[in-house]
Amino acid sequence: MAATATPRTPRTHGALALLLLLTPLATAFSCNPLRLQDTTFPWDSLQLLRTMAPSPQQPCPHLHTLLPFPDTLLNTNDTHQAAATALHILQHLFSTLSSPSVPAQWLGHARHDLLNRIQHFIHHLQQCFAANGRLVQRRGPRNLHLNINKYFRRIRHFLQNNNYSPCAWDHVRLEAHACFRRMDALIQQMK
């Protein structure tokens, strides 16, 4: 006995077509517009950083170091490139600030909150790339993300060369502060 196929009505075809159209649209806009908490992320993180690692009461002797950030990464009109740069910076910041050698006077609860916020934003950005089916693309004549790697490698070497002193960590706190300000510029470009 042969099975008879039920004929599809125009309504069924229309619903299938609509579903096929909406799926890519929903995926394409999964990261845009940014949620309100995403746009306030850098400033909220700066506040947590201030709470976690207040400025030292006694000034540290000037530590001679050059830790130039590759600001060319901030000059992009590509939403996905801005998101990829933000993701890369946050992954390094998380790694640095979660180090077991942070100063004892840095407040643990605020540090925990800051690391949770960073991890949450990293997860959000990773989900955006997964949902969009796009890999983080590196553009330009050379891999600019290698410059971010070098920047954070210089920070790690700076800490090592200064025996993870509180003064060295204070300098890293200032670098983290600058990174969160850069994140604000990248988030503005992701809108």
BALO-671272 format. One line per field, with one value per residue (C-alpha): x, y, z; residue number from 1. Coordinates in nm, 4 decimals. Last residue first. Example, Ala and Ser with C-alpha at 12.3 -4.5 7.8 and 13.67 -1.06 7.14 Angstrom:
! residues 2
xx <- c(1.3670 | 1.2300)
yy <- c(-0.1060 | -0.4500)
zz <- c(0.7140 | 0.7800)
num <- c(2 | 1)
***
This chain:
! residues 191
xx <- c(2.6415 | 2.9730 | 3.1705 | 3.0427 | 3.1433 | 3.4956 | 3.5244 | 3.3983 | 3.6433 | 3.9235 | 3.8211 | 3.8254 | 4.1772 | 4.2960 | 4.1793 | 4.3499 | 4.6740 | 4.6308 | 4.5772 | 4.8894 | 5.0855 | 4.9393 | 5.0459 | 5.4036 | 5.3779 | 5.2341 | 5.5361 | 5.4948 | 5.8728 | 5.9357 | 6.0748 | 5.7851 | 5.5212 | 5.6852 | 5.7142 | 5.3399 | 5.2608 | 5.4944 | 5.3100 | 4.9844 | 5.1043 | 5.2587 | 4.9286 | 4.7485 | 5.0010 | 4.9371 | 4.5802 | 4.6979 | 4.7837 | 4.9626 | 4.8590 | 4.5095 | 4.2373 | 4.1964 | 3.8634 | 3.7025 | 3.5039 | 3.1626 | 2.8658 | 2.6625 | 2.5419 | 2.8952 | 3.0356 | 2.7606 | 2.7965 | 3.1670 | 3.0798 | 2.8287 | 3.0745 | 3.3425 | 3.0878 | 3.0013 | 3.3690 | 3.4423 | 3.1477 | 3.2479 | 3.6078 | 3.4830 | 3.2565 | 3.5389 | 3.7741 | 3.5128 | 3.4822 | 3.8581 | 3.9573 | 4.3089 | 4.5274 | 4.6674 | 4.8275 | 4.7562 | 4.9874 | 4.7128 | 4.6419 | 4.2746 | 4.3461 | 4.5912 | 4.3853 | 4.0675 | 4.2463 | 4.3816 | 4.0385 | 3.8926 | 4.1393 | 4.0703 | 3.6939 | 3.7070 | 3.9203 | 3.6772 | 3.3810 | 3.5477 | 3.6271 | 3.2649 | 3.1295 | 3.3642 | 3.4237 | 3.7654 | 4.0102 | 4.0453 | 4.2963 | 4.5271 | 4.5599 | 4.8202 | 4.8803 | 5.2180 | 5.3574 | 5.6754 | 5.8211 | 6.0190 | 5.8688 | 5.8191 | 5.8417 | 5.5042 | 5.2959 | 5.1816 | 4.8103 | 4.7938 | 4.5061 | 4.2168 | 4.2261 | 3.8934 | 3.6753 | 3.8448 | 3.8304 | 3.4613 | 3.3955 | 3.5947 | 3.3906 | 3.0658 | 3.2086 | 3.3201 | 2.9994 | 2.7518 | 2.6872 | 2.6665 | 2.4228 | 2.1876 | 2.1909 | 2.3746 | 2.1552 | 2.2791 | 2.4427 | 2.1819 | 2.1061 | 2.2417 | 2.1038 | 1.7526 | 1.7704 | 1.9083 | 1.6197 | 1.3514 | 1.3745 | 1.3518 | 1.0626 | 0.8818 | 0.9309 | 0.8032 | 0.4995 | 0.4259 | 0.4538 | 0.2133 | -0.0345 | -0.0135 | -0.1389 | 0.0801 | -0.0715 | -0.0715 | 0.1389 | -0.0266 | 0.1523 | 0.1520 | 0.0000)
yy <- c(5.0002 | 4.8102 | 5.1309 | 5.2720 | 4.9435 | 4.9878 | 5.3400 | 5.2228 | 4.9341 | 5.1870 | 5.3420 | 4.9932 | 4.9427 | 5.2732 | 5.1633 | 4.8283 | 5.0163 | 5.2223 | 4.9042 | 4.7598 | 5.0582 | 4.9891 | 4.6269 | 4.7425 | 4.9553 | 4.6628 | 4.4568 | 4.1628 | 4.1112 | 4.4234 | 4.2280 | 3.9819 | 4.2561 | 4.4289 | 4.0941 | 4.0357 | 4.3890 | 4.3458 | 4.0214 | 4.2185 | 4.4626 | 4.1868 | 3.9962 | 4.3183 | 4.3720 | 4.0176 | 4.1307 | 4.3653 | 4.0721 | 4.2329 | 4.3914 | 4.4413 | 4.2220 | 3.9632 | 3.7923 | 3.6521 | 3.3667 | 3.4293 | 3.2012 | 3.4954 | 3.2975 | 3.1789 | 3.5307 | 3.6740 | 3.3905 | 3.4717 | 3.8367 | 3.7440 | 3.5015 | 3.7698 | 4.0103 | 3.7588 | 3.6868 | 4.0582 | 4.1071 | 3.8031 | 3.9271 | 4.2646 | 4.1084 | 3.8843 | 4.1828 | 4.3789 | 4.0911 | 4.0369 | 4.3941 | 4.4674 | 4.4933 | 4.1448 | 4.2557 | 4.0446 | 3.7415 | 3.4806 | 3.6238 | 3.6849 | 4.0440 | 3.9418 | 3.6592 | 3.8647 | 4.1566 | 3.9279 | 3.7856 | 4.1351 | 4.2740 | 3.9903 | 4.0240 | 4.4001 | 4.3536 | 4.0957 | 4.3229 | 4.6164 | 4.3881 | 4.2700 | 4.6256 | 4.7344 | 5.1089 | 5.0644 | 5.2907 | 5.1274 | 4.8734 | 5.1572 | 5.2307 | 4.9536 | 5.0161 | 5.1463 | 4.9868 | 5.1806 | 5.1452 | 5.3456 | 5.2981 | 5.6288 | 5.5715 | 5.4787 | 5.7465 | 5.6762 | 5.6261 | 5.3857 | 5.4396 | 5.2078 | 4.8589 | 4.6787 | 4.9850 | 5.1735 | 4.8602 | 4.8169 | 5.1759 | 5.1205 | 4.8060 | 5.0007 | 5.2520 | 4.9876 | 4.7796 | 5.0672 | 4.9936 | 4.6211 | 4.6670 | 4.8486 | 4.5592 | 4.6102 | 4.6509 | 4.4395 | 4.1205 | 3.8696 | 4.0833 | 3.8475 | 3.5422 | 3.6811 | 3.7769 | 3.4362 | 3.2595 | 3.5039 | 3.4261 | 3.0482 | 3.0838 | 3.3147 | 3.0693 | 2.7830 | 2.9856 | 3.0814 | 2.7215 | 2.6094 | 2.8872 | 2.7942 | 2.4482 | 2.1479 | 1.8293 | 1.5319 | 1.2578 | 0.9245 | 0.6241 | 0.3305 | 0.0000)
zz <- c(1.7582 | 1.7433 | 1.6866 | 2.0176 | 2.1799 | 2.0434 | 2.1842 | 2.5241 | 2.5160 | 2.4735 | 2.8063 | 2.9570 | 2.8210 | 2.9695 | 3.3163 | 3.2643 | 3.1877 | 3.5055 | 3.7077 | 3.5421 | 3.6779 | 4.0203 | 3.9776 | 3.9253 | 4.2399 | 4.4377 | 4.3318 | 4.0955 | 4.1034 | 3.8935 | 3.5983 | 3.6265 | 3.6245 | 3.3277 | 3.1490 | 3.1913 | 3.0686 | 2.7701 | 2.6852 | 2.7057 | 2.4402 | 2.2297 | 2.2198 | 2.1294 | 1.8500 | 1.7282 | 1.6864 | 1.4104 | 1.1846 | 0.9009 | 0.5730 | 0.7035 | 0.8342 | 1.0995 | 1.0944 | 1.4036 | 1.2640 | 1.1364 | 1.1845 | 1.3078 | 1.6064 | 1.6878 | 1.6582 | 1.8752 | 2.1257 | 2.1598 | 2.2223 | 2.4932 | 2.6571 | 2.6659 | 2.8176 | 3.0904 | 3.1587 | 3.1955 | 3.4295 | 3.6367 | 3.6569 | 3.7800 | 4.0417 | 4.1694 | 4.1838 | 4.3774 | 4.6264 | 4.6519 | 4.7310 | 4.6117 | 4.9228 | 4.8664 | 4.5419 | 4.2330 | 4.2066 | 4.1612 | 3.8161 | 3.7441 | 3.6412 | 3.3699 | 3.2206 | 3.2250 | 3.0637 | 2.7917 | 2.7096 | 2.7267 | 2.4717 | 2.2258 | 2.2600 | 2.2089 | 1.8961 | 1.7587 | 1.8346 | 1.6559 | 1.3599 | 1.3520 | 1.3485 | 1.0693 | 1.0695 | 1.2235 | 1.3984 | 1.7395 | 1.6158 | 1.5114 | 1.8837 | 1.9207 | 2.2947 | 2.3968 | 2.7124 | 2.7602 | 3.1042 | 3.3492 | 3.6907 | 3.8643 | 4.2341 | 4.3697 | 4.5294 | 4.8822 | 4.9346 | 4.6414 | 4.3972 | 4.4702 | 4.3261 | 4.3602 | 4.4047 | 4.1204 | 3.9019 | 3.9875 | 3.8762 | 3.5583 | 3.4912 | 3.5204 | 3.2744 | 3.0253 | 3.0501 | 3.0117 | 2.6440 | 2.7093 | 2.9992 | 2.7610 | 2.5143 | 2.1907 | 1.8881 | 1.7394 | 1.8572 | 1.7393 | 1.4339 | 1.1713 | 1.3502 | 1.3685 | 1.0031 | 0.9044 | 1.0829 | 0.9723 | 0.6014 | 0.6352 | 0.8784 | 0.6377 | 0.3515 | 0.5653 | 0.6728 | 0.3131 | 0.1935 | 0.4678 | 0.3776 | 0.0086 | 0.1038 | 0.1000 | -0.0419 | 0.1866 | 0.0443 | -0.0009 | 0.1277 | -0.1067 | 0.0000)
num <- c(191 | 190 | 189 | 188 | 187 | 186 | 185 | 184 | 183 | 182 | 181 | 180 | 179 | 178 | 177 | 176 | 175 | 174 | 173 | 172 | 171 | 170 | 169 | 168 | 167 | 166 | 165 | 164 | 163 | 162 | 161 | 160 | 159 | 158 | 157 | 156 | 155 | 154 | 153 | 152 | 151 | 150 | 149 | 148 | 147 | 146 | 145 | 144 | 143 | 142 | 141 | 140 | 139 | 138 | 137 | 136 | 135 | 134 | 133 | 132 | 131 | 130 | 129 | 128 | 127 | 126 | 125 | 124 | 123 | 122 | 121 | 120 | 119 | 118 | 117 | 116 | 115 | 114 | 113 | 112 | 111 | 110 | 109 | 108 | 107 | 106 | 105 | 104 | 103 | 102 | 101 | 100 | 99 | 98 | 97 | 96 | 95 | 94 | 93 | 92 | 91 | 90 | 89 | 88 | 87 | 86 | 85 | 84 | 83 | 82 | 81 | 80 | 79 | 78 | 77 | 76 | 75 | 74 | 73 | 72 | 71 | 70 | 69 | 68 | 67 | 66 | 65 | 64 | 63 | 62 | 61 | 60 | 59 | 58 | 57 | 56 | 55 | 54 | 53 | 52 | 51 | 50 | 49 | 48 | 47 | 46 | 45 | 44 | 43 | 42 | 41 | 40 | 39 | 38 | 37 | 36 | 35 | 34 | 33 | 32 | 31 | 30 | 29 | 28 | 27 | 26 | 25 | 24 | 23 | 22 | 21 | 20 | 19 | 18 | 17 | 16 | 15 | 14 | 13 | 12 | 11 | 10 | 9 | 8 | 7 | 6 | 5 | 4 | 3 | 2 | 1)
***
